[in-house]
Amino acid sequence: MYFTDRGIEELEKRRGEEEVSLAWLSEQLRTFVDLNPDFEVPVERLATWLARLDDEDDDED
């Protein structure tokens, strides 16, 4: 188990039933990076990965 799994599990346990918009998530990521600039690259990678998830499906057709 990766160390980050604990945080992901806590997120799912505490907020897993909530529905949020991608606009809300984007704003939270921006705020997080503003407060923690050292995490800019990993957050950018996560956001890009999430944005392009459907691209993998398009390549298979």
C-alpha positions in Angstrom: 0.0 0.0 0.0 1.3 3.4 -0.9 1.4 6.1 1.8 -1.1 8.1 -0.2 -3.7 5.4 0.1 -4.3 6.4 3.7 -5.3 9.9 2.6 -7.4 8.6 -0.3 -9.2 6.2 2.1 -9.8 9.0 4.6 -11.3 11.1 1.7 -13.5 8.3 0.7 -14.6 7.6 4.2 -15.3 11.2 5.2 -16.7 12.6 1.9 -17.4 9.5 -0.3 -21.1 10.1 -0.4 -20.9 13.7 -1.5 -21.3 14.8 -5.1 -19.1 17.7 -6.3 -18.7 19.5 -9.6 -15.4 19.4 -11.5 -15.4 23.2 -11.2 -15.4 22.9 -7.4 -12.6 20.3 -7.5 -10.6 22.5 -9.8 -11.0 25.4 -7.4 -9.9 23.3 -4.5 -6.8 22.1 -6.4 -5.9 25.7 -7.2 -6.3 26.7 -3.5 -4.2 23.7 -2.5 -1.4 24.7 -4.9 -1.5 28.3 -3.8 -1.0 27.1 -0.2 1.5 24.4 -1.1 3.5 25.5 -4.2 5.8 22.5 -3.9 2.9 20.3 -5.0 2.3 22.2 -8.2 3.8 19.6 -10.5 2.0 16.5 -9.0 -1.4 18.4 -9.0 -0.8 19.4 -12.6 -0.1 15.8 -13.5 -3.2 14.6 -11.7 -5.4 17.2 -13.3 -4.0 16.4 -16.8 -4.5 12.7 -16.2 -8.1 13.2 -15.1 -8.8 15.5 -18.0 -7.5 13.0 -20.5 -9.0 9.8 -19.1 -11.4 9.5 -22.1 -8.6 9.9 -24.6 -7.4 6.3 -23.8 -10.9 5.0 -24.8 -10.7 6.9 -28.1 -7.4 5.3 -29.0 -8.9 1.8 -28.7 -11.5 2.4 -31.4 
